[in-house]
């Protein structure tokens, strides 16, 4: 019985020592975690809210004639945004679309058609923080779209320049993966309608110079 009591005392002492060690380890872990969280929060606080990103996208033209001739294609976009108050911010985005096609007009006549287009948007956005590594955003802006077309038919060159003002509407999600760096996916819709008057036929018709931009990007927040 004596040895059994000694054994129980020893077991209790070991259990108490183990419990004290576990509690100390837990307190240390909580302290280290708190310190890491504080460091992360401090880094986030040190950010000025300016973000720059490169957003490769696919452009799908809204106008059917546009699609029939040029289809659609790669449209690189460059964006700068600045958060100024509780998720609200301003943004500027500019892109460049270029396409060259060989088309058949009438009676088998072949022609070279080229288009250069520059969309520019400046407006407001709102970012909602879902969790520490994922945000969703919405944006709206007036825009300006510069479009230059060039057609060469039987050595007869014709260049047309069109400017249109409209609106840009966008949404997407942003994933933060390393100190300031992020990747995102997005969908933009550009509404740009313009009336064109054909002097030869004396007809007026509508063209849409905008469309859908969908893609992914990578950027950095300063």
C-alpha positions as CSV (number, residue, x, y, z in Angstrom):
1,X,0.0,0.0,0.0
2,X,2.9,2.3,0.8
3,X,4.5,1.9,-2.6
4,X,1.1,2.3,-4.3
5,X,0.5,5.6,-2.6
6,X,4.0,6.7,-3.6
7,X,3.2,5.6,-7.1
8,X,0.0,7.7,-7.1
9,X,1.8,10.7,-5.8
10,X,4.4,10.4,-8.4
11,X,1.7,10.0,-11.2
12,X,-0.2,13.0,-9.8
13,X,3.0,15.1,-9.7
14,X,3.9,14.1,-13.3
15,X,0.3,14.9,-14.4
16,X,0.5,18.3,-12.7
17,X,3.9,19.0,-14.3
18,X,2.6,18.0,-17.7
19,X,-0.5,20.2,-17.3
20,X,1.6,23.2,-16.3
21,X,3.9,22.6,-19.3
22,X,0.9,22.3,-21.6
23,X,-0.6,25.5,-20.3
24,X,2.7,27.3,-20.6
25,X,3.0,26.1,-24.2
26,X,-0.5,27.2,-25.0
27,X,0.1,30.6,-23.5
28,X,3.3,30.9,-25.5
29,X,1.5,29.9,-28.7
30,X,-1.3,32.4,-28.1
31,X,1.3,35.1,-27.4
32,X,3.2,34.3,-30.6
33,X,0.0,34.1,-32.6
34,X,-1.1,37.4,-31.2
35,X,2.3,38.9,-32.1
36,X,2.1,37.6,-35.6
37,X,-1.5,38.9,-36.0
38,X,-0.3,42.3,-34.6
39,X,2.6,42.3,-37.2
40,X,0.2,41.5,-40.0
41,X,-2.2,44.2,-38.8
42,X,0.6,46.6,-38.6
43,X,1.7,45.8,-42.1
44,X,-1.8,46.3,-43.4
45,X,-2.0,49.6,-41.5
46,X,1.2,50.7,-43.1
47,X,-0.3,50.3,-46.5
48,X,-1.4,53.5,-48.2
49,X,-4.2,51.9,-50.1
50,X,-2.7,52.3,-53.6
51,X,-2.9,49.2,-55.9
52,X,-1.5,48.6,-59.3
53,X,-2.4,45.6,-61.4
54,X,-2.0,44.0,-64.9
55,X,-5.2,42.4,-66.0
56,X,-5.1,40.2,-69.2
57,X,-8.6,39.7,-70.5
58,X,-10.6,38.3,-73.4
59,X,-12.8,40.9,-75.2
60,X,-16.2,39.9,-76.6
61,X,-17.6,42.7,-78.7
62,X,-21.3,43.5,-78.2
63,X,-21.8,44.6,-81.8
64,X,-22.6,41.8,-84.2
65,X,-20.9,43.3,-87.2
66,X,-17.9,43.9,-85.0
67,X,-17.9,40.2,-84.0
68,X,-18.4,39.0,-87.6
69,X,-15.3,40.9,-88.8
70,X,-12.9,40.8,-85.9
71,X,-14.4,38.1,-83.7
72,X,-12.8,39.1,-80.4
73,X,-9.5,38.5,-78.7
74,X,-6.8,39.4,-76.2
75,X,-7.2,42.7,-74.4
76,X,-4.5,43.7,-71.9
77,X,-5.7,46.1,-69.2
78,X,-3.7,48.2,-66.7
79,X,-5.4,49.4,-63.6
80,X,-4.6,51.8,-60.7
81,X,-6.9,52.1,-57.7
82,X,-6.9,53.9,-54.4
83,X,-9.0,53.2,-51.3
84,X,-9.9,56.4,-49.5
85,X,-12.6,55.5,-47.0
86,X,-13.8,52.1,-45.6
87,X,-13.7,50.1,-48.8
88,X,-14.6,53.0,-51.1
89,X,-12.1,53.9,-53.7
90,X,-11.3,55.4,-57.1
91,X,-9.9,53.5,-60.0
92,X,-8.5,54.1,-63.5
93,X,-8.2,51.5,-66.1
94,X,-6.9,51.6,-69.7
95,X,-6.5,48.9,-72.3
96,X,-5.4,48.3,-75.9
97,X,-7.1,46.0,-78.4
98,X,-5.7,45.2,-81.8
99,X,-6.9,42.8,-84.5
100,X,-6.1,42.2,-88.1
101,X,-8.2,40.1,-90.4
102,X,-8.5,39.2,-94.1
103,X,-12.2,39.4,-95.1
104,X,-14.2,38.7,-98.2
105,X,-16.5,41.5,-99.2
106,X,-18.5,40.9,-102.5
107,X,-17.8,38.8,-105.6
108,X,-14.8,37.2,-103.9
109,X,-13.0,40.5,-103.4
110,X,-10.6,40.1,-100.5
111,X,-9.7,43.0,-98.1
112,X,-7.4,43.6,-95.1
113,X,-9.2,45.0,-92.1
114,X,-7.5,46.2,-89.0
115,X,-8.8,47.7,-85.8
116,X,-7.2,49.5,-82.9
117,X,-9.2,50.3,-79.8
118,X,-8.3,52.0,-76.5
119,X,-10.9,51.9,-73.7
120,X,-10.4,54.2,-70.7
121,X,-12.5,54.2,-67.5
122,X,-12.3,56.4,-64.4
123,X,-14.7,55.9,-61.6
124,X,-15.6,54.5,-58.1
125,X,-15.3,51.1,-56.6
126,X,-16.3,49.3,-53.4
127,X,-14.4,46.4,-51.8
128,X,-16.0,44.1,-49.3
129,X,-13.6,42.1,-47.1
130,X,-14.9,38.5,-46.9
131,X,-12.0,37.2,-44.9
132,X,-8.3,38.0,-44.3
133,X,-7.3,36.7,-47.7
134,X,-10.3,37.2,-50.0
135,X,-12.2,40.3,-51.1
136,X,-15.0,41.0,-53.5
137,X,-15.4,44.3,-55.4
138,X,-17.8,46.2,-57.5
139,X,-17.0,49.2,-59.7
140,X,-18.7,51.7,-61.9
141,X,-17.4,54.5,-64.1
142,X,-17.9,56.7,-67.1
143,X,-15.7,55.6,-70.0
144,X,-14.3,56.7,-73.3
145,X,-13.6,54.4,-76.1
146,X,-11.3,55.4,-79.0
147,X,-11.7,53.2,-82.1
148,X,-9.7,53.3,-85.3
149,X,-10.5,51.0,-88.3
150,X,-8.5,50.6,-91.4
151,X,-9.7,48.7,-94.6
152,X,-7.6,48.2,-97.7
153,X,-9.6,47.1,-100.7
154,X,-7.9,46.9,-104.1
155,X,-5.3,49.4,-103.1
156,X,-8.0,51.8,-101.8
157,X,-7.3,52.6,-98.2
158,X,-9.9,53.9,-95.9
159,X,-9.3,54.9,-92.2
160,X,-12.2,55.7,-89.9
161,X,-11.9,57.0,-86.3
162,X,-14.8,56.9,-83.8
163,X,-15.0,58.1,-80.3
164,X,-17.7,57.0,-77.9
165,X,-18.6,57.9,-74.3
166,X,-20.5,55.4,-72.1
167,X,-20.3,53.5,-68.9
168,X,-18.3,50.6,-67.4
169,X,-19.7,48.2,-64.8
170,X,-17.5,45.5,-63.2
171,X,-17.3,42.9,-60.4
172,X,-14.8,40.4,-59.3
173,X,-12.8,38.8,-56.5
174,X,-9.3,39.3,-55.1
175,X,-7.1,36.7,-53.4
176,X,-4.2,38.0,-51.2
177,X,-1.4,35.5,-51.1
178,X,1.8,37.4,-50.0
179,X,2.6,40.7,-48.3
180,X,0.8,43.1,-50.6
181,X,0.6,40.8,-53.6
182,X,-2.8,39.6,-54.9
183,X,-4.5,37.9,-57.9
184,X,-8.0,38.5,-59.0
185,X,-10.7,37.4,-61.4
186,X,-13.1,39.9,-63.0
187,X,-15.9,40.7,-65.4
188,X,-16.4,44.1,-67.0
189,X,-19.2,45.3,-69.2
190,X,-18.6,48.4,-71.4
191,X,-21.7,50.1,-72.7
192,X,-20.8,52.4,-75.6
193,X,-23.4,53.1,-78.3
194,X,-22.9,55.5,-81.1
195,X,-25.1,56.6,-84.1
196,X,-23.4,56.5,-87.5
197,X,-24.7,58.3,-90.5
198,X,-24.0,56.8,-93.9
199,X,-23.8,59.7,-96.4
200,X,-24.1,57.3,-99.4
201,X,-27.3,55.7,-98.4
202,X,-28.5,58.5,-96.1
203,X,-29.2,56.0,-93.4
204,X,-28.4,56.3,-89.7
205,X,-27.6,53.2,-87.7
206,X,-26.3,52.3,-84.3
207,X,-23.0,50.6,-83.5
208,X,-21.8,49.3,-80.1
209,X,-18.1,49.8,-79.5
210,X,-18.0,48.1,-76.1
211,X,-18.7,44.6,-74.9
212,X,-17.5,42.2,-72.2
213,X,-14.0,41.9,-70.7
214,X,-13.3,38.8,-68.7
215,X,-10.1,37.7,-67.3
216,X,-7.6,37.5,-64.4
217,X,-4.9,39.8,-63.1
218,X,-2.0,40.1,-60.7
219,X,-1.2,43.2,-58.7
220,X,0.5,44.8,-55.6
221,X,-0.9,47.0,-52.9
222,X,1.4,49.7,-51.6
